[in-house]
Amino acid sequence: MSLFTTTDGTEIYYKDWGTGLPVIFSHGWPLNADAWESQMVFLASKGYRCIAHDRRGHGRSSQPWQGNNMDAYADDLAELIVRLELNGITLIGHSTGGGEVARYIGRHGTKRVAKVVLMGSVTPLMLKTHDNPGGLPMQVFDDIRKGVSADRAQFFKDLTKPFYGKSRPVSKGILDTFWLQAMQGGLKNELDCIAAFSETDFTEDLKKFDVETLIIHGDDDQIVPIDASAHASYKLIKNAVLKIYPDAAHGIADSHKEELNADLLAFLNN
């Protein structure tokens, strides 16, 4: 396996397929790099170098007790980029991965970045606050914590229903793969990540975007509702392009694979 050790001693797994301009994929919670395999095979076959890592505490990466937060996630991504000596990168982040990409730009800038895709992204802030009235109440995330703590195996099976929705059903195999990926993560890490993706405010990070940005979101996303996420991010990022998938839920990398792959390739080739 391809592994590197971060400055705080965490081992990060990554896959590196193809040659050409680099595309880095950041996955959602509670998944891992395998969530991107269809996009990676497709884009690598079109002449791009596709890289995806398992976020710390997820998949095949190690499970540190500390450091399960957006700053650390972004710094891990930065260390991967430096280690592989990448430039002219397109960063693609889904859900929690969108927050990771945003925080990377907020902390490390866009010197190595050419383009960004935020897909079903948790940006700018999922939690309902006085300044973010369109967000979700804390009870929603407390219930997720309770479900993961009580019986995460069953919780993750149940989570596939809103994750993929009903408009374009996916196979039982895809549902089983979601569960398998989710169960590979560390329980403590997955619990900590709930706070990271729900309570982190990425508003100032998004204001630092100065590269081409494509925002993709399903208008029936029950995991990350579109109004407080994609529409709000679109207003904060200069010259962003927003593409809405009608009736689509959260797991569009599988449910809308062909459409998404075509859109990503067009954006990369532009």
TILUM-535152 format. One line per 10 residues: number of its first residue (from 1); their letters; for each residue z, x, y of N, C-alpha, C. Coordinates in nm, 2 decimals. Atoms other than C-alpha are relative to their C-alpha. Layout:
N
NUM = a = Z/X/Y/Z/X/Y/Z/X/Y | ...
END
This chain:
270
1 = mslftttdgt = 0.00/0.08/-0.12/0.00/0.00/0.00/0.00/0.09/0.12 | 0.00/-0.07/-0.13/-0.06/0.11/0.36/0.13/-0.04/0.07 | -0.12/0.02/-0.06/0.28/0.15/0.52/0.02/0.10/0.11 | -0.05/-0.10/-0.09/0.42/0.32/0.83/0.14/-0.04/0.04 | -0.14/0.02/-0.04/0.77/0.36/0.96/0.02/0.01/0.15 | -0.01/0.01/-0.15/0.86/0.26/1.31/0.12/0.09/0.04 | -0.10/-0.09/-0.06/1.09/0.46/1.54/0.14/-0.05/-0.04 | -0.14/0.04/0.04/1.39/0.24/1.43/0.02/-0.01/-0.15 | -0.01/-0.01/0.15/1.32/0.30/1.06/-0.05/-0.11/-0.08 | 0.05/0.11/0.07/1.15/-0.02/0.97/-0.14/0.03/-0.06
11 = eiyykdwgtg = 0.13/-0.02/0.07/0.86/0.00/0.72/-0.09/-0.12/0.03 | 0.09/0.11/-0.03/0.56/-0.21/0.83/-0.12/0.02/-0.09 | 0.12/0.00/0.08/0.29/-0.30/0.58/-0.12/-0.05/0.08 | 0.12/0.05/-0.07/-0.07/-0.34/0.71/-0.12/0.02/-0.09 | 0.13/-0.02/0.07/-0.42/-0.38/0.57/-0.11/0.03/0.11 | 0.10/-0.06/-0.09/-0.72/-0.21/0.73/-0.14/-0.01/-0.07 | 0.12/0.02/0.07/-1.06/-0.34/0.63/-0.12/0.01/0.09 | 0.12/-0.01/-0.07/-1.41/-0.25/0.75/-0.01/0.11/0.10 | 0.02/-0.10/-0.11/-1.55/-0.03/1.03/-0.06/-0.07/0.12 | 0.05/0.05/-0.13/-1.65/-0.09/1.39/0.11/-0.02/0.10
21 = lpvifshgwp = -0.10/0.03/-0.10/-1.47/-0.22/1.69/0.12/-0.07/-0.07 | -0.12/0.05/0.06/-1.11/-0.30/1.60/0.04/-0.14/0.04 | -0.06/0.14/-0.02/-0.97/-0.66/1.56/0.14/0.00/-0.07 | -0.14/0.00/0.05/-0.59/-0.69/1.51/0.04/-0.15/-0.01 | -0.05/0.14/0.02/-0.45/-1.02/1.37/0.15/0.00/-0.01 | -0.14/0.02/0.01/-0.09/-1.13/1.42/0.03/-0.14/-0.05 | -0.02/0.13/0.07/0.03/-1.40/1.19/0.11/-0.09/0.05 | -0.10/0.09/-0.03/0.25/-1.70/1.23/0.12/0.00/-0.09 | -0.12/0.01/0.08/0.60/-1.78/1.10/-0.02/-0.12/-0.10 | -0.07/-0.11/0.07/0.69/-1.78/0.81/-0.10/0.08/-0.09
31 = lnadawesqm = 0.10/-0.05/0.08/0.37/-1.62/0.68/-0.01/0.15/0.00 | 0.03/-0.14/-0.01/0.22/-1.27/0.65/-0.14/0.03/0.02 | 0.13/-0.04/-0.03/-0.10/-1.08/0.69/-0.11/-0.07/-0.08 | 0.09/0.07/0.09/-0.26/-1.27/0.40/-0.05/-0.13/0.06 | 0.05/0.13/-0.06/-0.29/-1.58/0.62/-0.13/0.02/0.07 | 0.12/-0.02/-0.07/-0.58/-1.41/0.79/-0.12/0.05/-0.09 | 0.10/-0.06/0.08/-0.78/-1.30/0.48/-0.14/-0.05/0.01 | 0.13/0.06/-0.02/-1.07/-1.54/0.53/-0.07/0.05/0.13 | 0.06/-0.05/-0.13/-1.12/-1.43/0.89/-0.03/0.15/-0.01 | 0.02/-0.15/0.01/-1.08/-1.06/0.80/-0.12/0.03/-0.09
41 = vflaskgyrc = 0.12/-0.02/0.08/-1.34/-1.07/0.52/-0.13/-0.03/0.07 | 0.12/0.04/-0.08/-1.58/-1.26/0.74/-0.04/0.10/0.11 | 0.03/-0.08/-0.11/-1.55/-1.04/1.04/-0.03/0.15/-0.04 | 0.03/-0.14/0.05/-1.54/-0.71/0.85/-0.14/0.00/-0.06 | 0.14/0.01/0.05/-1.87/-0.82/0.68/-0.10/0.00/0.12 | 0.09/0.01/-0.11/-2.01/-0.86/1.03/0.01/0.13/0.09 | 0.00/-0.13/-0.07/-1.93/-0.50/1.14/0.12/0.02/0.09 | -0.12/-0.02/-0.07/-1.58/-0.52/1.27/0.11/0.06/-0.09 | -0.11/-0.06/0.07/-1.27/-0.32/1.17/0.12/-0.10/0.01 | -0.10/0.10/-0.01/-1.01/-0.58/1.08/0.14/0.05/-0.06
51 = iahdrrghgr = -0.13/-0.05/0.03/-0.64/-0.50/1.07/0.10/-0.11/0.02 | -0.11/0.10/-0.01/-0.34/-0.72/1.00/0.12/0.06/-0.06 | -0.12/-0.06/0.05/0.02/-0.63/0.95/0.10/-0.12/-0.04 | -0.11/0.09/0.02/0.32/-0.81/0.80/0.11/0.03/0.10 | -0.11/-0.01/-0.10/0.57/-0.87/1.08/0.13/0.05/-0.07 | -0.13/-0.04/0.06/0.91/-0.70/1.02/0.07/-0.12/-0.05 | -0.07/0.11/0.06/1.11/-0.91/0.79/-0.08/-0.10/-0.08 | 0.10/0.09/0.07/0.80/-1.09/0.65/-0.08/0.08/-0.10 | 0.09/-0.06/0.10/0.58/-1.02/0.35/0.05/0.12/-0.06 | -0.03/-0.12/0.07/0.57/-0.67/0.23/0.07/0.11/0.09
61 = ssqpwqgnnm = -0.07/-0.09/-0.09/0.74/-0.51/0.53/0.15/-0.01/-0.03 | -0.15/0.00/0.03/1.11/-0.42/0.51/0.07/-0.10/0.09 | -0.08/0.11/-0.05/1.38/-0.66/0.61/0.12/0.05/0.08 | -0.11/-0.05/-0.07/1.60/-0.51/0.88/0.10/-0.11/0.05 | -0.10/0.10/-0.04/1.92/-0.69/0.97/-0.01/-0.03/0.15 | 0.01/0.01/-0.14/1.87/-0.62/1.34/-0.15/0.01/0.05 | 0.13/-0.02/-0.06/1.57/-0.62/1.57/-0.11/-0.11/-0.03 | 0.09/0.11/0.03/1.42/-0.96/1.47/-0.03/-0.08/0.13 | 0.02/0.07/-0.13/1.30/-1.05/1.82/-0.14/0.04/0.05 | 0.14/-0.02/-0.05/0.98/-1.06/2.03/-0.02/0.14/0.05
71 = dayaddlael = 0.01/-0.14/-0.05/1.04/-0.72/2.20/-0.03/0.10/-0.12 | 0.02/-0.09/0.12/1.07/-0.55/1.86/-0.14/-0.02/-0.07 | 0.13/0.03/0.06/0.77/-0.73/1.72/-0.12/0.06/0.08 | 0.10/-0.06/-0.09/0.56/-0.62/2.02/-0.01/0.15/-0.01 | -0.01/-0.15/0.01/0.68/-0.26/1.99/-0.06/0.04/-0.13 | 0.06/-0.03/0.13/0.59/-0.26/1.62/-0.15/0.00/0.01 | 0.15/0.01/-0.02/0.24/-0.37/1.71/-0.05/0.12/0.08 | 0.04/-0.12/-0.08/0.22/-0.10/1.97/0.00/0.13/-0.08 | -0.01/-0.12/0.08/0.33/0.17/1.73/-0.12/0.00/-0.11 | 0.11/0.00/0.09/0.06/0.05/1.48/-0.13/0.04/0.07
81 = ivrlelngit = 0.12/-0.03/-0.08/-0.21/0.07/1.75/-0.01/0.15/0.03 | -0.01/-0.14/-0.03/-0.10/0.42/1.85/-0.03/0.08/-0.13 | 0.02/-0.08/0.12/-0.08/0.54/1.49/-0.14/0.00/-0.05 | 0.14/0.01/0.05/-0.43/0.42/1.41/-0.10/0.04/0.11 | 0.08/-0.05/-0.11/-0.56/0.55/1.75/-0.11/-0.10/0.04 | 0.09/0.11/-0.03/-0.72/0.22/1.84/-0.02/-0.02/0.15 | 0.03/0.04/-0.14/-0.90/0.13/2.16/-0.11/-0.11/-0.01 | 0.10/0.10/0.00/-1.13/-0.15/2.27/0.04/-0.12/-0.10 | -0.05/0.09/0.10/-0.92/-0.39/2.06/-0.01/-0.14/0.04 | -0.02/0.14/-0.02/-0.94/-0.76/2.02/0.12/-0.04/-0.07
91 = lighstggge = -0.13/0.04/0.06/-0.59/-0.90/1.96/-0.02/-0.15/-0.02 | 0.00/0.14/0.03/-0.58/-1.24/1.78/0.14/-0.04/-0.06 | -0.13/0.04/0.05/-0.25/-1.41/1.74/0.01/-0.15/-0.02 | -0.02/0.14/0.03/-0.17/-1.74/1.57/0.15/-0.04/0.01 | -0.14/0.06/0.00/0.15/-1.94/1.65/0.10/0.11/0.05 | -0.10/-0.11/-0.04/0.44/-1.68/1.66/-0.08/0.12/0.03 | 0.08/-0.11/-0.03/0.17/-1.42/1.65/-0.06/0.00/0.14 | 0.04/0.01/-0.14/0.04/-1.55/1.98/0.10/0.05/0.10 | -0.11/-0.05/-0.08/0.38/-1.48/2.13/0.01/0.16/-0.01 | 0.00/-0.14/0.02/0.37/-1.13/1.98/-0.10/0.07/0.08
101 = varyigrhgt = 0.11/-0.05/-0.08/0.04/-1.06/2.14/0.03/0.00/0.15 | -0.03/0.01/-0.14/0.15/-1.19/2.47/0.11/0.10/0.04 | -0.10/-0.09/-0.04/0.47/-0.98/2.47/-0.05/0.14/-0.01 | 0.06/-0.14/0.01/0.27/-0.67/2.36/-0.07/0.03/0.14 | 0.07/-0.03/-0.13/0.06/-0.71/2.68/0.10/0.01/0.11 | -0.10/-0.01/-0.11/0.37/-0.78/2.89/0.07/0.13/0.00 | -0.08/-0.13/0.01/0.54/-0.46/2.76/-0.09/0.12/0.00 | 0.08/-0.12/0.01/0.24/-0.23/2.70/-0.13/0.00/0.07 | 0.12/0.00/-0.08/-0.04/-0.35/2.91/-0.13/-0.02/-0.08 | 0.13/0.03/0.06/-0.41/-0.39/2.83/-0.09/0.13/0.00
111 = krvakvvlmg = 0.08/-0.13/0.00/-0.53/-0.02/2.84/-0.08/0.01/-0.12 | 0.07/-0.01/0.12/-0.63/-0.04/2.48/-0.06/-0.13/-0.05 | 0.04/0.14/0.04/-0.72/-0.41/2.47/-0.13/-0.04/0.08 | 0.12/0.05/-0.06/-1.07/-0.56/2.54/0.00/-0.15/0.01 | 0.01/0.14/0.01/-1.02/-0.92/2.44/0.13/-0.05/-0.07 | -0.11/0.07/0.07/-0.75/-1.17/2.33/-0.04/-0.14/-0.04 | 0.01/0.13/0.05/-0.75/-1.48/2.12/0.14/-0.05/-0.03 | -0.13/0.06/0.03/-0.44/-1.71/2.13/-0.04/-0.13/-0.08 | 0.03/0.11/0.08/-0.46/-1.97/1.85/0.12/-0.08/-0.05 | -0.12/0.08/0.03/-0.21/-2.25/1.81/0.13/0.08/0.05
121 = svtplmlkth = -0.10/-0.10/-0.04/0.01/-2.01/2.01/0.12/-0.07/0.06 | -0.13/0.06/-0.05/0.38/-2.07/2.10/0.02/0.03/0.15 | 0.00/-0.03/-0.14/0.31/-1.94/2.45/-0.02/-0.13/0.08 | -0.10/-0.09/-0.07/0.44/-1.99/2.72/0.14/-0.02/-0.04 | -0.14/0.02/0.05/0.76/-2.15/2.59/0.01/-0.13/-0.07 | -0.01/0.12/0.08/0.83/-2.40/2.31/0.12/-0.08/0.04 | -0.13/0.07/-0.02/1.19/-2.49/2.41/-0.01/-0.09/0.13 | -0.02/0.08/-0.12/1.25/-2.78/2.65/0.11/0.05/0.08 | -0.10/-0.04/-0.10/1.43/-2.66/2.96/-0.02/-0.08/0.13 | 0.02/0.06/-0.13/1.48/-2.77/3.31/-0.13/0.03/0.06
131 = dnpgglpmqv = 0.13/-0.04/-0.05/1.17/-2.57/3.41/-0.11/-0.03/-0.09 | 0.11/0.02/0.10/0.98/-2.66/3.10/0.03/-0.14/-0.07 | -0.04/0.13/0.06/1.03/-3.04/3.05/-0.09/-0.05/-0.11 | 0.09/0.04/0.11/0.73/-3.07/2.82/0.03/0.07/-0.13 | -0.03/-0.06/0.12/0.89/-2.85/2.56/0.07/-0.08/-0.10 | -0.08/0.07/0.10/1.07/-2.95/2.24/0.15/0.02/0.01 | -0.14/-0.02/-0.01/1.44/-3.01/2.24/0.06/0.09/-0.10 | -0.07/-0.09/0.09/1.68/-2.76/2.08/0.03/-0.06/-0.13 | -0.03/0.06/0.13/1.76/-3.01/1.81/-0.11/0.02/-0.10 | 0.12/-0.02/0.09/1.41/-2.96/1.67/0.02/0.13/-0.08
141 = fddirkgvsa = -0.02/-0.13/0.06/1.48/-2.59/1.61/0.13/0.02/-0.08 | -0.12/0.00/0.08/1.83/-2.64/1.50/-0.02/-0.07/-0.14 | 0.04/0.07/0.13/1.69/-2.88/1.23/-0.08/0.10/-0.09 | 0.08/-0.10/0.08/1.45/-2.60/1.12/0.10/0.10/-0.06 | -0.10/-0.10/0.05/1.74/-2.36/1.09/0.08/-0.06/-0.11 | -0.08/0.07/0.10/1.94/-2.61/0.89/-0.08/-0.01/-0.13 | 0.08/0.01/0.11/1.65/-2.67/0.66/-0.03/0.13/-0.08 | 0.02/-0.13/0.06/1.58/-2.31/0.60/0.12/0.05/-0.07 | -0.13/-0.05/0.06/1.95/-2.23/0.54/0.04/-0.08/-0.12 | -0.05/0.09/0.11/2.01/-2.52/0.31/-0.09/0.02/-0.13
151 = draqffkdlt = 0.09/-0.01/0.12/1.70/-2.49/0.08/-0.14/0.04/0.05 | 0.13/-0.04/-0.06/1.42/-2.28/0.22/-0.12/-0.03/-0.09 | 0.11/0.02/0.09/1.21/-2.32/-0.09/-0.06/-0.14/0.01 | 0.05/0.13/-0.02/1.19/-2.69/-0.05/-0.05/-0.03/0.14 | 0.04/0.02/-0.14/1.17/-2.68/0.33/-0.14/0.05/0.02 | 0.14/-0.05/-0.03/0.86/-2.46/0.32/-0.10/-0.08/-0.08 | 0.09/0.10/0.06/0.70/-2.70/0.07/-0.03/-0.12/0.09 | 0.01/0.11/-0.09/0.77/-2.98/0.31/-0.08/0.03/0.13 | 0.06/-0.05/-0.13/0.65/-2.78/0.61/-0.16/0.00/-0.01 | 0.15/0.00/0.01/0.29/-2.77/0.47/-0.06/-0.13/0.05
161 = kpfygksrpv = 0.05/0.13/-0.04/0.25/-3.14/0.55/-0.04/0.00/0.15 | 0.04/0.00/-0.14/0.27/-3.11/0.93/-0.09/0.12/0.04 | 0.07/-0.13/-0.04/0.13/-2.75/0.93/-0.15/-0.03/-0.02 | 0.15/0.02/0.03/-0.21/-2.87/0.78/-0.05/-0.13/0.04 | 0.04/0.13/-0.04/-0.21/-3.23/0.88/-0.08/-0.08/-0.10 | 0.07/0.08/0.09/-0.42/-3.50/0.74/-0.15/-0.01/0.03 | 0.13/0.03/-0.04/-0.75/-3.49/0.93/-0.10/0.07/-0.09 | 0.09/-0.08/0.09/-0.91/-3.22/0.70/0.09/0.06/-0.11 | -0.09/-0.04/0.10/-0.71/-3.19/0.38/-0.04/0.13/-0.06 | 0.02/-0.13/0.07/-0.67/-2.85/0.22/0.04/-0.01/-0.15
171 = skgildtfwl = -0.02/0.01/0.14/-0.64/-2.77/-0.15/0.15/0.03/-0.03 | -0.14/-0.03/0.05/-0.31/-2.75/-0.35/0.02/0.15/-0.01 | -0.01/-0.15/0.00/-0.39/-2.38/-0.39/0.04/0.06/0.13 | -0.04/-0.05/-0.13/-0.37/-2.33/-0.02/0.14/-0.03/0.04 | -0.14/0.04/-0.02/-0.04/-2.52/0.00/0.09/0.09/-0.08 | -0.09/-0.09/0.08/0.10/-2.31/-0.28/0.00/0.14/0.06 | 0.01/-0.13/-0.07/-0.02/-1.99/-0.10/0.09/0.01/0.12 | -0.09/0.00/-0.11/0.16/-2.09/0.21/0.14/0.02/-0.04 | -0.13/-0.01/0.05/0.48/-2.14/0.01/0.03/0.15/-0.05 | -0.01/-0.14/0.06/0.43/-1.80/-0.17/0.03/0.10/0.12
181 = qamqgglkne = -0.02/-0.09/-0.11/0.39/-1.62/0.16/0.13/-0.02/0.07 | -0.13/0.03/-0.07/0.69/-1.79/0.32/0.12/0.05/-0.08 | -0.11/-0.05/0.08/0.91/-1.70/0.03/0.02/0.15/-0.01 | -0.01/-0.15/0.01/0.83/-1.33/0.05/0.08/0.06/0.12 | -0.08/-0.05/-0.12/1.01/-1.30/0.39/0.15/0.00/-0.03 | -0.15/-0.01/0.01/1.38/-1.22/0.43/0.06/-0.12/0.06 | -0.07/0.12/-0.06/1.61/-1.52/0.49/0.05/0.03/0.14 | -0.05/-0.04/-0.14/1.79/-1.35/0.78/-0.11/0.02/0.10 | 0.11/-0.02/-0.09/1.47/-1.24/0.93/-0.07/-0.13/0.04 | 0.07/0.12/-0.03/1.31/-1.58/0.91/0.08/-0.09/0.09
191 = ldciaafset = -0.09/0.07/-0.08/1.62/-1.74/1.06/-0.01/0.05/0.14 | 0.00/-0.06/-0.13/1.62/-1.50/1.35/-0.13/-0.02/0.07 | 0.13/0.02/-0.06/1.25/-1.55/1.41/-0.02/-0.14/0.06 | 0.00/0.14/-0.06/1.31/-1.92/1.48/0.03/0.01/0.14 | -0.04/-0.01/-0.14/1.49/-1.83/1.79/-0.10/0.08/0.08 | 0.10/-0.09/-0.07/1.23/-1.56/1.88/-0.12/-0.09/0.04 | 0.13/0.07/-0.03/0.93/-1.80/1.86/0.03/-0.13/0.09 | -0.03/0.12/-0.07/1.11/-2.10/2.02/0.07/0.02/0.14 | -0.08/-0.01/-0.12/1.33/-1.96/2.29/-0.05/0.11/0.09 | 0.05/-0.11/-0.08/1.13/-1.66/2.42/-0.10/-0.06/0.11
201 = dftedlkkfd = 0.09/0.04/-0.11/0.96/-1.73/2.76/-0.10/0.10/0.03 | 0.11/-0.09/-0.02/0.62/-1.57/2.78/-0.08/-0.02/0.13 | 0.07/0.03/-0.13/0.53/-1.69/3.13/-0.05/0.12/0.07 | 0.03/-0.12/-0.07/0.54/-1.35/3.29/-0.10/0.09/-0.07 | 0.09/-0.08/0.08/0.36/-1.19/3.00/-0.14/-0.05/0.02 | 0.13/0.06/-0.01/0.07/-1.43/3.03/-0.06/0.03/0.14 | 0.05/-0.03/-0.13/0.04/-1.36/3.40/-0.06/0.14/0.01 | 0.05/-0.14/0.00/-0.04/-0.99/3.31/-0.13/0.01/-0.08 | 0.13/-0.01/0.07/-0.35/-1.08/3.11/-0.11/0.02/0.10 | 0.11/-0.03/-0.09/-0.65/-0.93/3.27/-0.13/0.04/-0.08
211 = vetliihgdd = 0.11/-0.02/0.09/-0.90/-0.93/2.98/-0.05/-0.14/-0.04 | 0.06/0.13/0.04/-1.13/-1.20/2.84/0.10/-0.06/-0.11 | -0.09/0.07/0.08/-0.91/-1.46/2.67/-0.05/-0.13/-0.05 | 0.04/0.13/0.05/-1.00/-1.74/2.44/0.13/-0.07/-0.06 | -0.11/0.08/0.05/-0.74/-2.01/2.37/-0.06/-0.11/-0.09 | 0.05/0.09/0.10/-0.80/-2.22/2.05/0.12/-0.09/-0.04 | -0.11/0.08/0.04/-0.58/-2.52/1.97/-0.05/-0.13/-0.06 | 0.03/0.14/0.05/-0.59/-2.84/1.76/0.08/-0.10/0.08 | -0.07/0.10/-0.08/-0.51/-3.15/1.96/0.09/-0.09/-0.08 | -0.09/0.08/0.08/-0.32/-3.30/1.67/0.10/0.10/-0.07
221 = dqivpidasa = -0.09/-0.10/0.05/-0.10/-2.99/1.62/0.15/-0.05/0.02 | -0.14/0.06/0.00/0.25/-3.12/1.52/0.10/0.11/0.00 | -0.09/-0.11/0.00/0.40/-2.77/1.50/0.02/0.06/0.14 | 0.00/-0.05/-0.14/0.31/-2.64/1.84/-0.08/-0.10/0.08 | 0.08/0.10/-0.07/0.21/-2.95/2.05/-0.08/0.06/0.12 | 0.10/-0.07/-0.09/-0.09/-2.87/2.27/0.04/0.00/0.15 | -0.02/0.01/-0.14/0.03/-2.99/2.61/0.09/0.11/0.06 | -0.09/-0.10/-0.05/0.32/-2.75/2.65/-0.04/0.14/-0.04 | 0.04/-0.14/0.05/0.14/-2.46/2.49/-0.14/0.03/0.05 | 0.13/-0.04/-0.03/-0.24/-2.43/2.51/-0.04/-0.04/0.15
231 = hasyklikna = 0.04/0.05/-0.13/-0.28/-2.64/2.83/0.08/0.08/0.11 | -0.08/-0.08/-0.10/0.01/-2.45/3.00/-0.04/0.14/0.00 | 0.04/-0.14/0.01/-0.11/-2.11/2.88/-0.13/0.01/0.08 | 0.13/0.00/-0.07/-0.46/-2.19/3.02/0.02/0.01/0.15 | -0.03/0.00/-0.14/-0.31/-2.25/3.36/0.05/0.14/0.05 | -0.07/-0.13/-0.04/-0.13/-1.91/3.36/-0.09/0.12/-0.02 | 0.09/-0.12/0.02/-0.41/-1.68/3.23/-0.13/-0.01/0.08 | 0.12/0.00/-0.08/-0.68/-1.59/3.47/-0.13/0.00/-0.08 | 0.13/0.00/0.05/-1.03/-1.69/3.37/0.00/-0.02/-0.16 | -0.01/0.03/0.14/-0.92/-1.80/3.02/-0.10/-0.11/-0.04
241 = vlkiypdaah = 0.09/0.11/0.05/-1.15/-2.02/2.81/0.08/-0.08/-0.11 | -0.07/0.09/0.10/-0.99/-2.32/2.62/-0.09/-0.08/-0.08 | 0.08/0.08/0.10/-1.15/-2.46/2.31/0.10/-0.08/-0.08 | -0.09/0.10/0.07/-0.98/-2.77/2.16/-0.08/-0.05/-0.13 | 0.05/0.06/0.13/-1.04/-2.87/1.79/0.05/-0.14/-0.01 | -0.04/0.14/0.01/-1.04/-3.25/1.78/0.06/-0.03/-0.14 | -0.08/0.05/0.12/-0.79/-3.40/1.53/0.05/0.11/-0.09 | -0.04/-0.11/0.08/-0.70/-3.05/1.41/0.15/0.02/0.01 | -0.15/-0.03/0.00/-0.34/-2.96/1.31/0.02/0.15/0.03 | -0.04/-0.14/-0.03/-0.18/-2.61/1.31/-0.07/0.10/-0.08
251 = giadshkeel = 0.05/-0.10/0.09/-0.32/-2.44/1.01/-0.15/0.01/0.00 | 0.14/0.00/-0.01/-0.68/-2.41/1.13/-0.07/0.12/-0.06 | 0.06/-0.11/0.06/-0.74/-2.07/0.98/-0.05/-0.04/-0.14 | 0.04/0.05/0.13/-0.77/-2.26/0.65/-0.08/-0.13/0.01 | 0.06/0.14/0.00/-0.85/-2.62/0.74/-0.14/0.00/0.08 | 0.13/-0.01/-0.08/-1.13/-2.52/0.99/-0.06/0.14/-0.01 | 0.04/-0.14/0.02/-1.22/-2.18/0.84/-0.14/0.03/0.06 | 0.14/-0.03/-0.04/-1.60/-2.20/0.90/-0.02/-0.01/0.15 | 0.01/0.02/-0.15/-1.57/-2.33/1.26/0.07/0.11/0.07 | -0.08/-0.10/-0.07/-1.30/-2.08/1.35/-0.07/0.14/-0.02
261 = nadllaflnn = 0.07/-0.13/0.01/-1.49/-1.78/1.20/-0.12/0.01/0.09 | 0.11/0.00/-0.09/-1.80/-1.88/1.39/0.04/0.02/0.14 | -0.05/-0.01/-0.14/-1.61/-1.91/1.72/0.05/0.14/0.02 | -0.05/-0.13/-0.02/-1.43/-1.58/1.67/-0.12/0.10/0.00 | 0.11/-0.09/0.00/-1.76/-1.40/1.59/-0.08/-0.01/0.13 | 0.07/0.02/-0.12/-1.93/-1.55/1.89/0.08/0.06/0.12 | -0.08/-0.06/-0.11/-1.64/-1.44/2.12/0.00/0.15/-0.01 | 0.00/-0.15/0.02/-1.64/-1.09/1.97/-0.14/0.06/0.04 | 0.14/-0.05/-0.03/-2.02/-1.05/2.01/-0.04/-0.02/0.15 | 0.03/0.03/-0.14/-2.02/-1.19/2.37/0.01/0.13/0.09
END
